[in-house]
């Protein structure tokens, strides 16, 4: 269905949050199945993809906040049973929780598959994630013309996560307050890492573009059925992931509940900090 109102735009941006969230468990499952002892490059590549998917989630939440919505990360549908599919996709890409293996790499390649350059935008039953985001961009352009920028971007700027926050991966956080910044956030998601693949050398390096990295692993780490070394340690990978999650939580609206019993006074004091 066409995104023909601000309310519909909010619903689709919440779907964007859910799409980015859905990509994380398969990558993390593969990452933490890796044993110490070999294949450090594979672990580092998967870790970099996880961090950038968290960036994409943050940017989707920024856009949703900017148009007056509220990102939701605790709904039951964000914790589906696996195998599952990308939310609102054409169900051609299956998401499964599997250890690192050649089969898992093939699944990652399917998730990151780029659409044709001139592919049609699709806001539902999309084949590629890029098609979905192009539908979002088309709707932002159209609604801004029809309703005016102030009517579309009515959210509180205080709820934006900006690049003042720490982020240790590639790409950058974009605060969204108008059409121009929304398009920059979309470009960051769709074209992150844009650039030529480094020329062949004796030791091939992972490409900059996130969508090409699973293919690079498949081409250059044929022994993926084994397990890989994360030579900087699992603790560093975990801490980077926690930092990325913390950045995302900054865009969520958190309310202090009213306690009962002996903790009521403490709850009141916390609520007024």
N, C-alpha and C positions, 0 to 999 in steps of 0.2 A: 504494500500500500504506500501511497505517496506521503511524504512528510509535508503536511499542508497547514500546520499550526505550530505555535510555540510549544504547546503541550505535547504534540506528537514528536517534536524535536527533542524534548526532554526525555521522553520514553526511549527514543532511539539512542540518545547519549548514555542513558543507563544501560542499554544493551551493549554499547561500546565498552563500558566499564566491565560488564559481565564477560564479554569476549576476551578482553585482555586478561582478566582473572582466570578464565578457563584455560589459557595457554600455560599457566604456571605449574600446576601439579605434574603434568607429564615431564616437563623439563627438570623440575626439582627431584622427581622420583629417579630419573636417569642419573642426575648429578650425584645424589646421595647413595646410589647403588655402587658407585665407583670405589674400589678398594685402593688403599695406598700401595704403591709399588710400580706403577707403569702409566704411560699415556697421559702425562700432565697437560699436554696441549688440548686434548679433548675436553678435559674438565674445565680448563680455563675458558674455552669457547662457549660451553654450555652455561657456565656461570655468567659470562658477559651477556648472553641472550636473556637470561633470567632478569638481570638488572635492567636491561633495556625494555623488557616487557613490563616491568614495574614502572618505568618511566612513562610508557604508553598509558598505563592505567591511571597514573597521576594526571597526565594531560587530558584524558577523557573526563576525569572527574573535575578538572579545572573548567573545561568547557561546559559541563553540566551545571556547575555552580554559577558560571557566568550568565547562563540563560534562566536563572532563577530556580533551578532544580536542586535536589539533595541526593548525592551519591549514596547508594545502599550497598553494603558489602556483607551484611549478615542475614540475607534472605535465604531460605532453604534451597532455592534453586541454584545458589552459588556453590552448593556442596552436593553435586549430583553423584550418583553411583557411576562407576566406570566399568566398561567403556561408555563414552558419551560422544556428543558432537558439539561443534561450535554453536553457541546460541544463535538462533534465527538464520542459520546457514541452510544450504540445500542438502545437508547431511552427507556430503560426499567425503568429508574428512573426519575420521574417527579419532577421538582422543582416548588414549589408554595409559594406565600406570604400569610401566614396564622398566626393567633394568636396562642399562646402556647396552645396545646391541645393534647390529646392522638393520634389523627390523624397526627398531626405535628411531634410527636415523631416517629411514624412509618415511616414517610418520611425521617427523619434524619437517622434512622437506615438503610434505603435503601441506602442513600448517602454514609454512612461510612462502608457499607458491605465489609468485607474482602474477597478477592478471595481465592481459594484453594492454598495451599502452592506451589503445582507444576503446577498451572494454566499457560496456555500459554500466553506469552506477546501479547498484541494487541495494535497496534498503531492507529487503527481506528475501530469504531463500538465495542468498548470495553464494557464489562459487569461491570467491577470494575475499579476504578481509579488505583489500584495497578497494574493491567495488563498493563495499559497505561505506567506507569513509568518503569515497567520492560522492555517494548519495547524501551524506551529512553535509559536505561542502556545498553541494548544489542547493540544499535546503536553506543553509545559512545565507547564501547569496540571495536567493529568491525571497525569503522572509524579511530580510533586511530592506530590500527594495519595497516590498509590499507594506510593511508595518512600521518601518523606521528602525534605526539602530538602537535607540533607547528602549523601544518596546521589546526588542529581542534580547538585548543584553541588560537585563534588569537585576542581575544578581549582585550580592554584596562583595565588593572587591577584597574585603578583609578575608574572605574565605578562599582566596587564591594562594596556592603554593607557588613561589617564585624561585628564580635561580639564586636567591640569597640563601636558600636551604642547601645543605650538603647533599651532593649526589656523586657517587664514585664511578659511574659508568659512562659510556659514550652518549652523545647527544646532550641536550640541555632542557631544563625545565622552562616552560613558557607560561607566565601568568596571562590569563585571558580576560579581557575587559571589553573588547569590541570585535568587529569583523576582522580587522587586520590581524590582531593577535590570535584570534581563533584559527585563521588560515595558516598562521605560522605554527601553531600547535599541531594542526592537521598535517602540515608538511613534515614536521618533525617525526610524526608517527609513520607516515607513508614512505617518506624518502630518507629515513635515518640511515646514515652511513653511505649516502649516495657517492659514487665515485668509481673510478676504474679499478678493477681487480689488479693487485700488484703483479708485475711481470714475474714469469716463472724464474725461480732461482733453485739452487741446490736444496734449500729448505723452504718449501712453499709456506707462505704466511696466510692466516685466515683473512678473507675479504672484509672490507669495512662494512658492507651492507649486511644487515642482520639476516635478510632472507636468503643470502647465499651461504651462510656459515654451515648449516646442516649439510648441504651438498659438498662443501669443502671438506668436512669431516669424512663424509662417505668416500670421497675421491682419494683422500690422503691418509686415512686411518683405516685401511681395510681390515685390520685386526680388531675392529670395534667390539667383537663378541667378548673380548676380555674385559678387564676392569682397569681403570686408569688412576694414575697418581695425581692428586691435587697438591703440587709441590709447595704451595704456600699454606697448605693446611686447611682442613675442613672448618676450623674455627674462623678463619678469615672469610671464607665463602659465606658461612652462616651469618657473621656479623654484618657483611655488606648487604645481605638479604634483609636482615632486620632493619638496617638503616633505610633501605628502600621502602620497606613496609611502613616505617615511622613517617616518612615523607608523605606517603599516601594517606595515612590516617589524619594528617593535618588538614586535609580538605573535607573531612567528615564532620558533621555536626554532632557533637557529643554532649548529652545532657546529664546532669547529676540527678539521680533519682532521689526521692524523699524517703529516708529510712524511717523505720519505726523502732520503738523501744529505746534502749539506752544510747544508741548511736545517733539519735536525732540531732542533738546539739552539734556534734562533730560534723554531720552531714550539712547542717546549715552553714557552719563556718566554711567548709570546703566549697559550697555553692556560691559563696560570696568572695572567693579569692580573686 
